[in-house]
Each structure stands twice: as C-alpha cells, then as structure tokens.
Amino acid sequence: MTNVYINEKYVGEVDNAKEFLKFVKTERRLGNIPTELNLYFDEDFNEIYVDTTTGRARRPLIIVENGKSKLTEKHIEGLVSGEIKWKRLVKEGIIEYVDAAEEEDCFVAMDENELEKDHTHLEIGAITLLGICTSLIPYSNFGSLSRLIRGSKIQKQSLGLYASNFLLRMDTDVNVLHYPQRPIVKSFMGEIFDYDSHPCGQNITIAVMSYEGYNMDDSIILNKASVERGLARSTYFKPFNAEELRYQGGLVDEVGIPDPDIKGYRSEKEYRLLEDDGIVSSGSKVGSEDVIVGRVSPPRFLGEFEEFNIASNVKRESSIALKKGEHGMVDMVILTENEDGNRLVQVRLREQRVPEVGDKFASRHGQKGIISYLVPAADMPFSISGIVPDLLFSPHGIPGRMTISHLIEVIAGKVGALSGQYIDGTTFDSMPEKDIRKLLKEYGFREDGCETFYNGVSGEEFKARIYVGNIYYLKLKHMVANKIHARGMGKIQLLTRQPIEGRSQGGGLRVGEMEKDCFVAHGASLLLKERFDSDSTSLYVCESCGMLAVYDAYRDSTYCPKCGTKVKISRIEISYAFKLLLDELKALCLYPKIVLEEKF
Amino acid sequence: MLPEYLKIELNKTIKSSKLNDVQKKEIEKRIETTYDDSLLIPGEAIGIITAESFGEPSTQMTLNTFHFAGVAEMNVTVGLPRLIEIFDARKQPSTPKMELTLKSKYSKTIEQVREVAIRIKETKIGEVVNEIQMNLPKYRIELSLSRNVLRDLNLKTSDVVEALKKTFKNYEVKEDRWTIYVISKTKEIDLTDIYKLKEKVKNLHIQGLKGITQVLPIKTDEGYVVHCAGSNLKDAIELEEVESSTIKTNNLFEIADVLGIEAARVAIIKEAHGVISDQGLNINIRHIMLLADVMTRQGSLKGVTRTGITGEKESVLAKASFETPIKHLVAASLTGEVDELNSVIENVILNQPVPLGTGLPRLVVKVKK
C-alpha cells in the first residue's frame, strides 16, 4: 500500500505504486488528465506526490518508448514546413513537461544515438540547459563557467536597439547604438529570439597585442579613425518632467518664465532658452545648469507670517534645470495631462555619445575592458595586407580567465568576414574549429589566425605574429560621461559642516579612514591637517571654565556666558565635528572642559 | 654609533681575522654607516606602518579553516582566523596543538613510540567501557569494560579499579571479571544521586595528560615526534620520555605561564610568522616583533582588543574611537580624566597636526627683551 498525496494533502492509498504511476502518465499523455499534472514516487517513504500547483519550474522533454523517440522524421518535416505546431506535439503526447520532482524518476538521454531500452525521455537539444543570455554566447562550450556567467550578465548591459519605437518613448536613461550589426558568429538561439532585428553590438577587427603599455590590466585601445567613422557611437536620451501640481486652497504651480521678484530666482542667463510659454523649444542646444522648464510654485507654508510679506515675494522658484556637467539637445517637447488631470510638460534631452577614454566595452565572453587610449590611425599597427584593427586587446586577459571561446570567435569571425557568410557558433553544435582553420587556410591566411604586423609609429615589423580577426563587441551602458566627478568648493552638510556626499549633488570625494592612515604612515602630518580642514572652525574658549565663549562682532569683544568678561578668552581653531562632539557630550550631561596651553 | 655589545663583537671578529689595519678601519666604518642607515628616523609612524603591513596582505589570505597542514587527520586552524586568534590573545586557541620530541632512549622502535603516545593521550573511564548501568535497587552502578579498548590502551582492569578507589572513597568498588561495581555505602540514595555518580565515573581520568584528545606519532629526520591535539605544557614538560627543551605548543598563555613572558613573546613571533609564510605571504619580521613587544611589555599577554592594549591607551578619545565609545566617555567623565592630546587619532579628531613626521619637530625662538 502506498500513500498518495495531491498537492501535499493526503487523499488515499493505491495497491501497486508502479502501475498507478504508469497509468496516470499514460492518461496524461493521452490527454485525459491535464498536462500540468506531475507526479513522483518516493520509494524510501513509500509515498506518491501528485502536484498540480502553480509556480513549479518545468521543462519539456521528448518522450521515449521502448528505446525509441516518439518524435519522428515526419514530425520534424511538419515542424519545418509549419504544418505542425509545438502545442500539437504536447497534446499528442510526443513532448511532455516534467517538473523537478518527476525528473527524479526519469532517465533522460542526451542524444538520439545513445538511446537505450531503459530511457524514458530524450533531451530536445544540449543547448536547452542554458538560459537565454548564455545560449547567445558562441562557442561557449569552450569557455570557462565563471566567464560565461559574466558574459551573460554583460549582454544585458549592452547598447543596441532596445525598442524600434524609441523615438516616441519617454524612457528614463536609455541609450541607442547608432549602427548595430548582426553578429557574424551567431547562435541558433539568436534566430529563435529574433536577435537579428534588435542587435546590440558591432563586428569589429581586433588584434591581440599590447600597445605601449596603454592596455594594461583590462584596458583596451581603440582606433581613432574607426571611432570617427562611427564605431560604437550611441545616443543618450533623458526625460525631464514638470507637472503643474495642485495644492490646498486652490493654489497651482505655474509653468512660465519666472518673475525676477520671486524667491530663489536664478539668473537671466539661465532662463535665456525659455520661450514665451516657459518651455524650451525642441532642437535648442542646452548646457550645464540651463533651465528647461520654468515653473513657479506657491509658498510652502500658508500661515500668519503671510501678511508680513508681499504676495509675489512668497512664491517659490521650482524650475526644472540641467545639472552641472549635463548638456545636449532638446529632442522632443510634449504638453499633456497626467492621470490626475494636472498639466504635464515632458522634455526629452538627446546627447550623442562618441566613445571616449573611460567608456566600457566587452565581448560576449565576459571579457570587459575600459578604453584607455584612442590611437590616431597613423600610429595604429597594421597587418601585412594593410588591415588596421579597430581594437587592441591585451593578451594577458586570456590565460588566467581561459576564455577559449573568445579566441575561437575571433577566427570564426575572420572566416565569416572573408567568405561573406554567417558562422554558426551554437553551443555544443557549432561549426568545428578544425573546419574554420581549414577555411582560413583556403582564403590564404595562416591557419593559426596570426598575421605579420608592423609597428604603426616606426614601421618596423613585429618579431611576433599577431592574432587577429573579427569579433562581435558590445558597448556597455557604463560611460564616463555619466560618472566623472570632481569638486573644489561646494555644498556642505548642515549638521557637521562637512562636504555632502554623492556626485548628483556635487558632493566631495571622501578621504576615508584608510586614506588617512596612508598620510600618517608617510608622516605627512601637515598635509593631513590641510586635507581635513573642510570643516575647520574658529572658536572662543573661556580659560576659566573651559566652555565655549561668545564673540560679539558688533562690539568686537568676547565674553563668557558664565564667567563674564573679566576672564581670559582665547581663540582656537578646531574641526567643527569636534565642536559637535563637545555639544553632544554636554547634551549627555558630561562636562568636557577645554584646558588651553601655550603652544611654545 | 654602534651599541656596546656590537662593538665588542665586532672587535672580536676583526681581531681574529687576517686583515690589515686599513681594511679593518674600512670594515668598521662601513658597518657603522649600515647600522646608522637602518635605524628608524624619529617620528616614523611605525605603528600605522605595522598595521598596514599586516592589513594589506591579510586581505588576500583565504579564510580556509579546514585546511590540513600536511599532518594526516589533524585539523589545525591556519590563515587569517589563526592570525586573529594570536593577536587577540585568546585564552584558548580554537585548535590547541602540541609537538613532543621523544628522547632517543624511548624512540627506538615504532611500537615503543606508540606505547608512549598512548600513555600521553588522556583516557577517561567513559572511553574504556561498553556500557554503564545504573542499578537503583542494589544502590550501585555497573561498568562493563571493553576488552579490546583496554588492550589497545595498555590498561588492565586493576588500573581502572585503582583509579575508582582513589576518587570514590565513600563507595565500595568491586571487580568481577570484566565488570566493575561501584556500590554506595549508604542506603539513602536516590536516582539523581546515582545519575550524578554515573556522570562522575564516566569523566574520571585514568591515564595520560589532561586535555590531550588525540596523539599521532610521526617520524622525522631527528627521530619520532608525537603530535598532540590539545595542549598541556605544564604536565608535558615533566614527562620522563619527552625531551623537555623541544616541546612546541600553540597555546601562548601556557607558554607565558610555564616559561615566562619572554618565551611568549618569541612564541607570538614564531606563530604569526609561520601563519603568514604558510600562506605564501611576506611580512617583514620586524613588524611582527613590534607587535609581539607591545603585546607582552606589560608582563602579561595582552591582545590587540579593547580589553587589551587598546584599552590601555592613555587618551580617552583614542579609546573611544575604537569600539564601545560611550562606555569609555562615561568612565572618563566619572573619574575626570584629562586627555593630553599626545597621540595620532585625537589630533585627527581635533584637526590638529599629528605628532609624527612633519608634525613632530617644533621651532622654538627665544626673543630677547
């Protein structure tokens, strides 16, 4: 007797578990029981679990009976011609979905040739073990796992054609690549996902070599001429929203050119681009801190003090402006209403991004790098046949990471470019490396993929042969233009009087604990003091009670609130953070007495 | 200027050599300049440099605690966890370990060595019995001894009986072939008493050094070494079979107790250096020496913790800036402590030049009136 549970609820017993299992599975394949049902027999506990719940990960497998696949040539022909659809295969009991529990009872063959009598299922293809992104990587069965994972992640960050109606959309922070190309070395899965209609990279020529030490670690070198011809150029879109909010008491925000009288008025120069309606015109070139939409808001607090002010003075400036360092063209202006019925102004900024030093690039094999130098075309190394690579890739990136797939793609791409055909690089089912090398030889190149190269500066021949070919490269969304940051003076925090944090607010760059240790270790004591001077304050201390004294600027005199004017009061210079600490100690009823001493 | 003892040594070496006077002078000069060059400059931040010298490479250390250090079946803490243990001066290392070299007299054959090793390993009654039965109606517990275990440990039934008789003087101990009875003399005994008795009997020590849970004799070039899991330096040093001058242990506190604080200082240096070089890293031994000096200069072992050397800093602010600030501030205000602002961290807090490097020298000008 075997207990049977449906969705973890006990329902009864069966006499012969094996027969019951067989019966249910047959009925399911016949279509008498829903195909969503899966079951599993636990022999140790002598229990059968039947599951029909949602949220189980299930995968399709071809059913095998008596060592023969139920998917025949006929079916395949039908699939190719489009007569038979997937749904029908499932319905007819040729393919079934198996969940993690039922998988335990299955004996799955990887390939049709290795089918034996005991097999219950046949794998549809070896590539099904990979996810969408991973299966797009060509020759990935020749790469290492950790790099494959990284490669899949990187593809999600690449720039391409994310949506064909991007000109009509108001997405936040999007990039569109200018000339996306279909990869020469493609994967079978790419066809299924229709990758060709929204590609996200470009086929470029790379040479695996160093260049004057500019490509140390993971940095890469681009050919300036390639960049000038449009390589990896992209457009960055950023939307701005200005809503005319309604407030209590019938007050409303107003879009328009602000009156110079209002609170927080910027400057005439910053409003110069606004048209009469208070909005920039599309096509105008805007720069750092320019106002895009002028807006005036009612006062924040309505109360008694209102009567002391003149009405127009109370209104607040609340314009939408670019941040420091931002610039671009106004691409589109939309005047509309939002779901609350408020008037809404949307402005989209467009900026062309030409690859520059600091932009991030990657191949599909987890080989990412940063541009460290744009070499003038005249100084680029060139091959014996006159080919000048677009990108130089450091050879040190290969041995430690073991991304053989990267190297194979280079020669596969080379063959593809020479022969004018796409190369199938589907994982486990790709064009053999041997064939690629053979083809390479037929086209008159060395079969190891190396070529004689010349120094672009001196014209001398390199002693080593350089590995060169074509590979699909991705421009990633991390661009320096969005990240670069430096500051001299700027905003400070109210409480500590130290610089605020974060690039978006123009904050400072922190000299942290460990950086401090370095100054100390070098004995650069006075430099350390200077670096920490950001919150330096000058205070007066009563030498009698050791508490802070007051400086009266009006009378130009000092006095101690407790001891009066007849005590000695001295001026000291300390960090404001320490003054704050003393204040907090006082709040805890501790008495931090400052004892002063002459320095010399 | 060379220190006195170096001068004497130098003179001795020079005198015994066959050099002419010019050469001797030159050697003397060069040694002196080398010595002067390797001295630290006043105001060098050796503390921070030491901390950075440890901190940077230790980020590369793997946290692999379950690493077998070449010795079969012996699991020893190595790497960063062990380094932390040493510098925190933990009372008990997480894997105490001892290495005993046997005198050649006792290590002629492997059997002989094994016999000694078994005698060193701590054996409790619980390990040599198959079963302990509590017999309440007869006011006794019954131990059925395991013949195989006893044979392996070179013990006789009488040894067990002897040990029991010695400890349980209020009880009668009877022996009947492979069973031993511990019988209560009083009839007023209940189940809890007999249970307590059973536990006591189980944990009774019959042979070996306390704390040694495992022994492993290993043959080296110099003879046999017994590796022990667990450490008991105090007792091991008195063992007749063991070469007492070559005992090694990783328990620093035992070394400090038995051999003194100078021995503990050397032990810290050796242990820490061993851990670091095992990981394939290279930290100058002078950094370790400095740390060991600081840890032992009080005459007792002090770890780099808030209860150890950091807690003994003079400055209130320095103490408060490391762990539990409120505790230190409250304690300081209760006793009215004065912070003289003599060291680094206080001056960083106040944004004053730290008394190191360029911040150390002062110019004093006397103005004539």
Interface residues (C-beta under 8 A of the other chain):
Chain A: K516 D517 C518 V520 A521 H522 G523 A524 S525 L526 L527 L528 K529 F532 D533 D535 S536 E573 I574 S575 A577 F578 L581 L585 L588 L590 Y591 V595 F600
Chain B: G43 E44 A45 I48 I49 A51 E52 L329 V330 S333 V338 V344 V348 I349 L350 N351 Q352 P353 V354 P355 L356 G357 T358 G359 L360 R362 V364 V365
